[in-house]
Amino acid sequence: MVAGEPPFKGRTDSHTRVSILDHEPAPLLQYSAEVPRQLERIVSKALAKDRTQRYQTVTDLKLDLEQLRNELQLSSTDAAGLDRALHKSLAETITAASVPTHDRGQVDTHAESKPETGTSKIADANRQKGLIFVGLGILALLVVVSLVYWRSSPPPINSIAILPFVNESNDPNADYLSDGITESITNSLSQLPGLKVMSRNAAFRFKGLKQDPQETGRSLNVGAVLTGRLVKFGDRVIIKTELISVADGSQIWGSEFDSKLSDILSVQDEVSRKISENLRVRLTGADEAKLAKRYSNDAEAYQLYLKGRYFWNKRNEEGFRNGIDYFKRAEERDPTFALAFSGLADSYALLCDIGVATPVNEMPKAKAAAQKAVDADPNLAEAYTSRAFVKLAYDWDWLGAESDFQQALKLNAKYPTAHQWYASYLMQMGKFNRAKAELEEAHNLDPLSPIISANTGLYSYYEHNYDDAIDKYKLTLQSDPDFWVARHYLGLAYVQKGMFNEAIAELRSLIKVPSGPLPDDVVAAETEAAASLGFSYAMAGKRAEAQAILDQLQLLSRHRYVSGIYFAAVYAGLKDNDHAIEYLNKAFESRHPGLVLIRIDPMFDRLRSDERFKELVKRFEPIP
């Protein structure tokens, strides 16, 4: 042997095992000055106490040994002898690691003699190279110790949920920080290929609930959960974290961080790193780079971004507009902050998508912000997803949208929003089977997302499969009774089934006006739902009620933008094709997001034989 003695030893087997677990082996250079430093590094890595720092596979070890052999420029004869010795030793290593614990002492004794047999075949080499050959052969045996130790450890945990951090400050304005840290750690870990991370949407369903973490983990079907508590006072923040095994409720890791707000990025990095280490996630160099990636080095810009996302996640007009303000301020602090540009793009785009902003005015801003995001960070999945949405919703660049969605998923295949929006693209293109498959991918990543769940019903609705749509909407509403999308389209599915009373009741309940005329402020706040109610009245033959809603939409349009598609829907229900097509053309001119859906939307089935409608649909071509 190179060192002349084993790396771990003791008076008895028990003492040897203690040495393996608790003591560091002496460096090889202490025993032989002729040992190459590369061999010293390989031995140290094979015997590292931290399992994440060791060789994760025998193949990795073999590659480093072969590289060292090549660097030493062995002769072809020597190399062949070394290969045979190595292969034999590695095979015995694998066998030894798989033998039951009570038999391992016998296997270790047997295996120890093998490297000597292998190295004897290259004994004709000079003394220095001979020592190296023996060292390389014996190293394969040394890794038995590492593998046996690794095999005796609990299996790695490959799934986790980052539960919403609790803001224990006496300041509700610090919620942006607790929510933002949770989301940032989730996003960071979700990029690791060997770890399943529950989405923000799934985890945040438990925000504010005093539920046992272990039970929460079981309901999310993960192996571990991270809990956190945060106290902010002035420019300092104290964060307490605990990583808990769902299997037995034991603490895997826990720590407390007391830092300045300006150091919050370092805290997030440390938490993510500790989680990956303690879950024994195998990381490549590229994985480690992703985990350590910082999207901005400006702490104030990052806090402004967190505030922007906090408001954006409220998913209403006020939230989007507040988000725009914070994203702009983050951009001013850091003009290279790609995530801030992506958030800005999404805010402008969704203001148009919910029908409260004029697309021809706001979508160009979304387009510019999305492009800045891609330019600032060409490896950011969120940037391509934002740009894809603009191409789909505003540019009507079908091929460009698909290309960007696919690039986003190539960069981060575990980004549920990209899967969800790509599914929407496929559905709008009429590719229902592919859309459903893509939505299933989104659901697997985010099984508790109400919008993904509701979209399964929406796709059935667009396929004119109303019974299935109703069943799926009701399933979504079991877990989220007030979810807007599910309730809205449940009402429209009832209309197509001829269940007009149920449709009207559902939509009135949605806008919280169970009876009587609709107040003007309700029509302003719930414009799309009000238009759908007008359509329902028209289809039910209640023309006066439908006309009253049309009049309110007209009044509202004098004060702010109202999409032509809302007028067209009510007129389609009234079978007034002239006005319906007139307003659809207005919606086309204003670039209403998702207008291409009129090709498949059951609302407009009665217009399909009209030549003017056919001409309008042709303006969307070519459809890929």
C-alpha positions in Angstrom: 0.0 0.0 0.0 1.1 3.6 -0.6 0.7 4.6 3.1 1.7 1.2 4.5 -1.3 1.0 6.8 -5.1 1.4 6.6 -6.7 4.8 6.8 -8.8 3.9 9.8 -7.7 1.5 12.6 -8.4 0.6 16.2 -7.7 -2.0 18.9 -11.0 -3.7 18.1 -13.6 -3.7 15.4 -15.7 -1.3 17.5 -12.8 1.1 17.8 -12.2 0.9 14.0 -15.9 1.8 13.4 -15.6 4.8 15.7 -12.5 5.8 13.8 -14.3 5.6 10.5 -17.2 7.8 11.8 -15.3 10.4 13.8 -11.7 10.6 12.8 -10.0 12.1 9.8 -7.4 9.9 8.1 -3.9 11.2 7.9 -2.9 12.6 4.5 -1.0 10.3 2.2 1.9 12.7 1.9 2.6 12.1 5.6 3.6 8.5 4.6 5.2 9.0 1.2 6.5 12.2 -0.3 6.3 10.5 -3.8 2.5 10.4 -3.9 1.1 12.7 -6.6 -1.0 15.5 -5.2 -3.9 14.5 -7.5 -3.9 11.0 -5.9 -3.9 12.7 -2.5 -7.0 14.7 -3.6 -8.8 11.6 -4.9 -8.2 9.7 -1.6 -9.4 12.6 0.5 -12.6 12.9 -1.6 -13.3 9.2 -1.3 -12.9 9.3 2.5 -14.7 12.6 3.2 -16.9 12.5 6.2 -19.6 14.7 4.5 -21.4 12.2 2.2 -22.2 15.0 -0.2 -18.5 15.7 -0.7 -17.7 12.1 -1.6 -17.8 10.4 -4.9 -21.5 9.7 -5.5 -20.9 6.8 -7.9 -18.1 4.3 -8.6 -18.0 5.5 -12.1 -17.0 9.0 -11.0 -14.2 7.5 -9.0 -13.1 5.4 -12.0 -13.0 8.5 -14.2 -10.7 10.4 -11.9 -8.4 7.4 -11.6 -8.2 7.0 -15.4 -7.5 10.7 -15.8 -4.6 10.4 -13.3 -3.3 7.4 -15.2 -3.3 9.4 -18.4 -1.6 12.3 -16.8 1.2 10.0 -15.6 1.7 8.9 -19.2 1.9 5.2 -18.4 3.1 2.9 -21.0 0.4 0.9 -22.9 1.5 -2.3 -21.0 1.3 -0.6 -17.7 -2.1 0.9 -18.5 -3.5 -2.5 -19.5 -2.4 -4.0 -16.2 -3.8 -1.1 -14.3 -7.1 -1.3 -16.1 -7.5 -5.0 -15.2 -6.6 -4.3 -11.5 -9.0 -1.4 -11.3 -11.9 -3.1 -12.9 -11.5 -6.1 -10.6 -11.2 -3.9 -7.5 -14.2 -1.8 -8.5 -16.3 -4.9 -9.1 -15.4 -6.2 -5.6 -16.3 -2.7 -4.2 -19.8 -2.9 -5.6 -20.2 -6.5 -4.3 -19.0 -5.5 -0.8 -21.3 -2.5 -0.6 -24.3 -4.7 -1.4 -23.6 -7.5 1.2 -25.7 -7.5 4.4 -24.2 -5.8 7.4 -23.5 -9.0 9.3 -21.5 -10.4 6.4 -19.4 -7.3 5.7 -16.4 -8.2 7.9 -15.9 -11.4 5.9 -16.1 -9.5 2.6 -13.8 -6.8 3.7 -11.1 -9.4 4.6 -11.5 -11.1 1.3 -11.5 -7.9 -0.7 -8.3 -6.6 0.9 -6.2 -9.3 -0.8 -7.5 -8.5 -4.3 -5.6 -5.2 -5.0 -2.4 -7.0 -4.2 -3.1 -9.6 -6.8 -4.1 -7.0 -9.4 -1.0 -4.8 -8.7 1.3 -7.7 -8.9 0.7 -7.8 -12.6 2.4 -4.5 -13.0 5.2 -5.2 -10.6 7.8 -4.7 -13.3 7.3 -0.9 -13.3 9.8 1.3 -11.6 9.4 1.7 -7.8 7.6 5.1 -7.9 5.1 4.0 -10.5 4.6 0.7 -8.7 3.7 2.6 -5.6 1.2 4.6 -7.6 -0.4 1.5 -9.2 -0.8 -0.1 -5.8 -2.3 3.1 -4.5 -4.8 3.2 -7.3 -5.8 -0.4 -6.8 -6.0 -0.1 -3.1 -8.1 3.1 -3.4 -10.9 1.2 -4.9 -10.9 -0.9 -1.8 -10.8 2.1 0.4 -14.0 3.4 -1.2 -15.7 0.3 0.3 -15.6 2.1 3.6 -17.3 5.1 2.1 -19.9 3.1 0.3 -20.7 0.9 3.3 -21.1 4.0 5.4 -23.3 5.6 2.7 -25.4 2.5 2.3 -26.0 2.4 6.1 -27.3 5.9 6.1 -31.0 6.7 5.6 -32.1 7.0 2.0 -32.0 10.6 0.5 -35.2 12.6 0.6 -36.1 13.7 -2.9 -39.2 15.9 -2.3 -39.8 19.0 -0.2 -42.3 21.7 0.5 -41.2 25.2 1.6 -44.1 26.2 3.9 -44.9 30.0 4.1 -42.6 31.7 6.5 -44.5 33.2 9.5 -44.2 36.9 10.0 -43.9 37.3 13.7 -43.2 41.0 13.5 -45.7 43.4 14.8 -45.8 44.9 11.3 -48.1 43.4 8.7 -46.1 45.3 6.1 -43.3 42.8 6.6 -45.5 40.1 5.0 -43.8 40.8 1.6 -40.5 39.7 3.2 -41.7 36.5 4.7 -43.7 35.6 1.5 -40.8 36.6 -0.7 -38.2 34.6 1.1 -40.5 31.5 0.9 -41.0 32.0 -2.8 -37.3 32.7 -3.5 -36.1 29.5 -1.7 -38.8 27.5 -3.5 -37.7 28.9 -6.9 -34.0 28.3 -6.1 -34.5 24.6 -5.1 -36.9 23.9 -7.9 -34.1 24.2 -10.4 -32.3 21.1 -9.0 -33.1 18.1 -11.2 -33.0 15.5 -8.4 -35.4 17.3 -6.1 -39.2 17.7 -6.4 -40.2 21.0 -4.8 -43.9 21.8 -4.3 -44.9 25.0 -6.0 -45.6 28.3 -4.2 -49.3 28.0 -5.0 -49.5 24.6 -3.3 -47.5 25.6 -0.2 -49.3 28.9 0.3 -52.7 27.2 0.6 -51.5 26.5 4.2 -50.6 30.1 5.0 -52.1 31.2 8.3 -53.3 27.6 9.1 -52.1 26.2 12.4 -51.5 22.8 11.0 -48.8 20.3 12.1 -45.9 20.4 9.6 -45.7 16.7 9.5 -49.4 16.4 8.6 -49.0 19.2 6.0 -46.1 17.3 4.5 -48.2 14.2 4.2 -51.1 16.0 2.5 -48.5 17.4 0.0 -46.9 14.0 -0.4 -43.4 15.2 0.2 -40.5 13.7 2.2 -39.6 16.9 4.1 -41.0 20.3 4.9 -39.1 23.5 5.8 -40.8 25.9 8.3 -39.6 29.4 9.0 -40.3 32.3 11.3 -39.3 35.8 10.8 -39.0 38.9 13.0 -38.1 42.2 11.4 -37.1 45.2 13.4 -35.6 48.2 11.8 -33.0 47.2 9.3 -32.4 43.8 10.9 -34.2 40.5 10.5 -34.1 37.3 12.6 -35.0 34.1 10.7 -35.5 30.7 12.4 -35.7 27.7 10.1 -36.4 24.0 10.7 -36.2 21.2 8.2 -38.5 18.3 9.3 -38.7 14.7 8.1 -42.3 13.9 7.2 -41.7 10.2 7.9 -41.1 10.5 11.6 -41.4 14.2 12.4 -37.7 14.5 13.4 -35.6 17.6 12.8 -33.2 17.1 10.0 -31.6 20.5 10.3 -32.4 23.8 12.0 -30.7 27.2 12.3 -31.2 30.8 13.3 -30.0 33.7 11.3 -29.6 37.3 12.6 -28.7 39.6 9.8 -29.2 43.0 8.2 -31.8 43.3 5.5 -29.0 44.0 3.1 -27.7 40.5 3.7 -31.0 38.7 3.1 -29.7 37.2 -0.1 -26.9 35.6 1.7 -29.3 34.1 4.2 -31.5 32.7 1.4 -28.4 31.2 -0.3 -27.3 29.6 2.9 -30.7 28.1 3.6 -31.0 26.6 0.1 -27.5 25.2 0.4 -28.1 23.6 3.8 -31.4 22.0 2.6 -29.6 20.4 -0.4 -26.8 19.2 1.8 -29.1 17.7 4.5 -31.4 16.1 2.0 -28.3 14.6 0.3 -29.2 16.0 -3.1 -26.5 15.1 -5.6 -25.3 18.2 -7.3 -23.3 18.7 -10.4 -21.2 21.8 -10.9 -24.0 23.3 -13.0 -26.5 22.5 -10.2 -24.4 24.2 -7.6 -24.1 27.3 -9.9 -27.9 27.4 -10.2 -28.3 27.2 -6.5 -25.8 30.0 -5.9 -27.1 32.2 -8.6 -28.1 35.7 -7.6 -30.5 37.6 -9.8 -29.5 41.0 -8.3 -26.6 42.0 -6.1 -28.5 45.1 -5.0 -30.3 44.3 -1.7 -32.7 47.2 -2.0 -33.6 46.3 -5.5 -34.3 42.8 -4.4 -36.6 43.9 -1.6 -38.5 46.1 -4.0 -38.9 43.1 -6.3 -40.2 41.0 -3.4 -42.8 43.7 -2.7 -43.8 43.8 -6.4 -44.3 40.0 -6.4 -46.2 40.2 -3.1 -48.8 42.5 -4.7 -48.7 40.7 -8.1 -49.8 37.5 -6.4 -53.0 39.2 -5.3 -54.1 38.8 -9.0 -56.3 41.9 -9.1 -56.1 45.3 -10.7 -54.9 47.0 -7.6 -52.3 44.3 -7.0 -51.0 44.5 -10.6 -50.7 48.3 -10.5 -48.9 48.3 -7.2 -46.6 45.6 -8.6 -45.8 47.7 -11.6 -44.7 50.5 -9.2 -42.4 48.3 -7.2 -40.9 46.5 -10.2 -40.1 49.9 -11.8 -38.3 51.0 -8.7 -36.4 47.8 -8.6 -35.4 48.3 -12.3 -34.2 51.8 -11.5 -32.0 50.5 -8.7 -30.6 47.6 -10.9 -31.0 48.0 -14.6 -29.8 44.4 -15.1 -32.4 42.8 -12.8 -34.1 40.3 -15.2 -36.7 39.1 -12.7 -37.9 42.6 -12.2 -38.4 43.1 -15.9 -40.3 39.8 -16.1 -42.6 40.8 -13.2 -43.2 44.1 -14.9 -44.1 42.4 -18.2 -46.5 40.0 -16.4 -48.2 42.9 -14.6 -48.9 44.9 -17.8 -50.0 41.7 -19.6 -52.4 40.5 -17.0 -54.0 44.0 -16.6 -55.0 43.6 -20.2 -55.9 39.9 -19.8 -58.5 40.7 -17.1 -59.9 43.5 -19.3 -59.2 46.6 -17.3 -56.5 48.1 -19.5 -56.4 48.9 -23.2 -54.1 46.3 -24.9 -52.8 48.6 -27.6 -51.6 51.0 -24.9 -50.3 48.6 -22.2 -49.1 45.4 -24.1 -46.3 47.2 -25.9 -44.9 48.0 -22.4 -45.2 44.4 -21.5 -43.4 43.5 -24.7 -40.6 45.9 -24.0 -40.1 44.7 -20.4 -40.2 41.0 -21.5 -37.5 41.6 -24.1 -35.4 43.4 -21.5 -35.7 40.4 -19.2 -34.4 38.1 -22.0 -31.6 40.4 -22.8 -30.6 40.8 -19.2 -30.6 37.1 -18.5 -30.8 34.7 -21.5 -30.9 31.7 -19.1 -34.0 32.8 -17.2 -37.1 30.7 -17.8 -39.4 33.4 -16.4 -38.1 35.8 -19.0 -39.0 33.6 -21.9 -42.3 32.7 -20.4 -43.2 36.4 -20.1 -42.2 37.1 -23.7 -44.1 34.0 -24.9 -47.3 35.3 -23.2 -46.9 38.6 -25.0 -46.4 36.9 -28.4 -49.5 34.7 -27.7 -51.8 37.4 -26.3 -50.8 40.5 -28.3 -48.5 39.9 -31.2 -50.5 36.8 -32.3 -47.1 35.4 -33.3 -48.0 31.8 -32.8 -44.7 30.2 -33.8 -42.7 32.7 -31.9 -44.8 32.1 -28.8 -44.3 28.3 -29.0 -40.6 28.7 -29.5 -40.3 30.9 -26.3 -42.4 28.5 -24.3 -40.3 25.6 -25.3 -37.1 27.5 -24.5 -38.5 28.4 -21.0 -39.2 24.7 -20.4 -35.8 23.7 -21.6 -34.2 26.1 -19.1 -36.5 25.0 -16.2 -38.7 22.0 -16.9 -40.1 22.3 -13.4 -41.6 25.8 -13.8 -45.4 25.1 -13.6 -46.5 28.5 -15.0 -44.6 27.8 -18.2 -46.4 24.5 -18.6 -49.7 26.1 -17.8 -49.3 28.9 -20.2 -47.9 26.6 -22.9 -51.0 24.4 -22.4 -53.1 27.5 -23.0 -51.3 28.2 -26.2 -51.9 24.7 -27.4 -55.5 24.9 -26.5 -55.9 28.2 -28.4 -54.4 26.6 -31.4 -57.0 23.8 -31.1 -54.5 21.1 -30.2 -56.5 19.7 -27.3 -54.7 16.4 -26.7 -51.3 18.1 -26.5 -52.8 20.9 -24.3 -54.2 18.3 -21.9 -50.8 16.5 -21.7 -49.0 19.8 -21.0 -51.6 20.8 -18.4 -51.1 17.4 -16.7 -47.4 18.2 -16.4 -48.3 21.5 -14.8 -50.7 19.6 -12.4 -48.0 17.1 -11.4 -45.7 20.0 -10.5 -48.5 22.0 -8.8 -51.2 19.6 -7.8 -53.1 22.1 -5.6 -53.2 25.0 -8.0 -56.8 26.1 -8.5 -56.2 27.7 -11.9 -54.6 24.5 -13.2 -57.4 22.4 -11.8 -60.0 24.8 -13.3 -58.3 24.8 -16.7 -58.9 21.0 -17.0 -62.6 21.9 -16.9 -62.1 24.9 -19.2 -60.6 22.7 -21.9 -63.6 20.3 -21.7 -65.9 23.4 -22.0 -64.1 24.5 -25.2 -64.4 20.9 -26.5 -68.2 21.2 -26.0 -68.0 18.4 -23.4 -70.2 20.3 -20.8 -70.9 17.4 -18.4 -67.2 16.7 -18.0 -66.5 20.5 -17.6 -69.2 20.8 -14.9 -67.8 17.8 -13.0 -64.2 19.2 -13.1 -65.3 22.7 -12.0 -67.2 21.3 -9.1 -64.1 19.2 -8.1 -62.0 22.4 -8.1 -64.6 24.2 -6.0 -64.5 21.5 -3.4 -61.1 22.6 -2.3 -61.5 26.3 -3.2 -65.2 27.3 -3.1 -64.6 30.9 -4.1 -62.3 30.4 -7.0 -63.4 32.9 -9.7 -62.5 31.0 -12.9 -64.2 27.8 -11.8 -67.4 29.5 -10.8 -67.5 31.8 -13.8 -67.1 29.0 -16.3 -69.4 26.7 -14.3 -72.1 29.2 -15.0 -71.3 29.3 -18.7 -71.3 25.5 -18.9 -74.8 25.5 -17.3 -75.9 27.9 -20.1 -74.8 25.5 -22.8 -76.6 22.7 -21.1 -79.8 24.8 -21.1 -79.7 25.1 -17.2 -80.4 28.8 -17.3 -81.7 29.2 -13.7 -78.5 27.5 -12.4 -76.3 29.6 -14.6 -77.9 32.9 -13.5 -77.8 31.9 -9.9 -74.1 30.9 -10.1 -73.0 34.1 -11.8 -75.0 36.3 -9.5 -73.5 34.5 -6.5 -70.0 35.1 -8.1 -70.5 38.9 -8.2 -72.3 38.9 -4.9 -75.6 40.3 -6.1 -78.2 37.6 -5.5 -81.1 39.5 -6.9 -82.2 42.8 -8.4 -80.5 45.2 -10.8 -76.7 45.2 -10.8 -75.1 48.2 -9.2 -72.8 50.2 -11.6 -69.8 49.7 -9.3 -70.3 45.9 -9.5 -70.4 46.1 -13.3 -67.2 48.1 -13.2 -65.4 45.7 -10.8 -66.8 42.5 -12.4 -67.0 43.5 -16.1 -66.4 40.0 -17.6 -68.7 38.3 -15.1 -71.4 40.9 -15.7 -71.2 40.4 -19.5 -71.5 36.6 -19.0 -74.6 37.2 -16.9 -76.0 39.3 -19.7 -75.3 36.4 -22.1 -77.0 34.0 -19.8 -80.1 36.3 -19.5 -80.2 36.6 -23.3 -79.9 32.8 -23.9 -82.7 32.3 -21.3 -84.9 34.7 -23.3 -84.8 37.5 -20.6 -84.0 40.2 -23.1 -84.8 43.2 -20.8 -82.3 42.0 -18.2 -79.6 41.4 -20.9 -80.3 44.9 -22.4 -79.9 46.5 -19.0 -76.4 45.1 -18.6 -75.5 46.2 -22.2 -76.6 49.7 -21.2 -74.4 49.6 -18.1 -71.4 48.4 -20.2 -72.0 51.3 -22.6 -72.0 53.8 -19.7 -68.8 52.3 -18.3 -67.1 52.5 -21.6 -67.4 56.3 -21.6 -65.1 56.4 -18.5 -62.6 53.6 -19.2 -61.7 50.8 -21.6 -64.2 48.0 -21.9 -63.3 45.2 -24.4 -65.5 44.8 -27.4 -65.7 41.0 -26.7 -67.9 41.7 -23.6 -70.4 43.5 -25.8 -70.2 40.8 -28.5 -71.0 38.1 -26.0 -74.3 39.7 -24.9 -75.2 40.5 -28.5 -74.4 36.9 -29.5 -76.8 35.7 -26.8 -79.5 38.0 -28.1 -78.8 36.6 -31.6 -78.0 40.1 -32.9 -75.3 39.0 -35.3 -74.7 42.5 -36.7 -73.7 44.1 -33.4 -71.9 40.9 -32.2 -69.6 40.9 -35.2 -69.2 44.7 -35.0 -67.8 44.4 -31.5 -65.7 41.4 -32.3 -64.0 43.5 -34.9 -63.5 46.2 -32.3 -61.9 43.6 -30.0 -59.6 42.6 -32.9 -58.5 46.2 -33.5 -57.8 46.6 -29.8 -55.9 43.3 -29.7 -57.9 41.7 -27.0 -55.8 38.9 -25.4 -57.1 35.5 -26.2 -59.4 36.7 -29.0 -58.3 33.8 -31.1 -60.5 31.6 -28.8 -63.6 32.8 -30.7 -62.7 30.0 -33.1 -63.7 27.4 -30.5 -65.7 29.3 -27.8 -69.3 27.9 -27.6 -70.6 31.4 -27.0 -70.1 32.2 -30.6 -71.3 29.0 -32.2 -74.3 30.7 -33.7 -72.1 33.1 -35.6 -70.0 30.4 -37.3 -72.1 30.3 -40.5 -71.9 34.1 -40.9 -69.4 35.0 -43.7 -68.3 38.1 -41.8 -67.4 35.9 -38.8 -65.5 33.5 -41.2 -63.5 36.5 -42.6 -62.7 37.7 -39.1 -61.3 34.2 -38.1 -59.2 34.1 -41.2 -57.3 37.2 -40.0 -55.7 35.0 -37.3 -54.2 32.6 -39.8 -51.9 30.9 -40.4 -52.6 28.8 -37.4 -49.8 26.3 -36.9 
